[in-house]
Amino acid sequence: MLDFQERCAYSMQHINRASGKRNMQVDHFNPHLKKLPIQEYSNLFLSTSHCNGAKSDRWPKNRDKREHGIRFLDCTKEVDYGVHILEDPDTHELVGMTPAGRYHVTGCDLNAPQFVQERAQRAKCWEFIRSKAFSGSESLPPEIQLMKEIAEKMIPEIEFLSGEALEKHREKRRERDKLVADDMAVNVVAISEKPW
């Protein structure tokens, strides 16, 4: 657990926020390795039961997928957050910036409601803490210190989408929301036209 700083290798949720050690599992990063290699330490990742269950034994099988960058990200060998994955500052959902990032976010279900909610709460906590301008020599009031300790156990801050990438993402989200709204309107009309 210490190698992962008591956090899920995928969601970065701290064991305290994941309901304790009993809700943490050891995931076989590549579940398709055979015999002894599957049990090698470098293939064992700390994971919440949610991420482990979502990822399951999924692994890109065909070479074509891997050649196009579709894979799970190995946080022990590469930077995943801030490079492949950024956070939407409006919704606090994670956005895959690369094929690997998109596959990883979806495959580990990193936009599950509990993770999105925690990231939103974390953003509010840090915004509040930072709004209280304290000099470096001044100790924090106890209630602010407590909030800081709580925020430090939340999913760490993730680089936000910004600039052109954020605008493109917002446009896609508006299009998606419009499609959902249109679909709901069609369903409401269809239901209202049914003879009861």
Summary of the structure (lengths in Angstrom):
residues: 196
radius of gyration: 20.3
end to end distance: 58.5
largest distance: 73.0
contacts: 509
relative contact order: 0.11
helix: 48%
strand: 10%
